[in-house]
């Protein structure tokens, strides 16, 4: 199935993605590694790795990380940010790895783009029976007024052209499959310190905004900049990191 057409916009905003997107709490990554039974001999495949926000945190905790990313722009940033990982070109439904060659697959901020049986079949093939799948999301905390204002700006342009995390359709796919069984979940507060500039980067790095015509994108980002200018020089943007762990079945 390859890459969703709108997702190709990420390659145009790799720098903004790296500057504006939050990373993950150490506690969340430690929980993932510990509950998945990973150690210094484990191989982890980080799918749709982007600029390596999760990849770089996994590298010192496991034996090896293969970071799979189809965008040339993102993969270049990934290689620079996570030199300890092997960065390769590939997609969720066509992973360049042998059967049973990894102990876990991780997917951060991306499963909604390829929530289908083809991708799950590939994950199952690569980890083998009993292998793990971890789905990780930094969820924007809409209890924060600033996050609600950002959501209002972005949602004007969403339409139905972009798969939505909040729709929950991706969760319906993983809940319905017989390929993976639930194996625990946890959530962690994850406030990201921002400036007006990185707030603009945060919104510019979304596929919805990155794929807009130039004039519409500029207008949306001007609204975001005005919000950032109204905040202190440095301010928190509230997120919650959610980690869902699954175990591959033998079927």
Secondary structure, DSSP 8 states (H G I E B T S, - for coil): ----GGGGGGGG-HHHHHHHS----HHHHHHHHHHTT--TT-EEEEET-TTTTTHHHHHTTSSEEEEE---HHHHHHHHHH-TTSEEE--BTTB-SS-TT--SEEEEES-GGGG-SHHHHHHHHHHH-TT-EEEEEEEEE-TTSHHHHHHHHHHHTTTTTSS--STT-HHHHHHHH-SSEEEEEEEEEE--EEE-HHHHHHHHHTSHHHHTS-HHHHHHHHHHHHHHHHTS-SSEEE-EEEEEEEEEE---
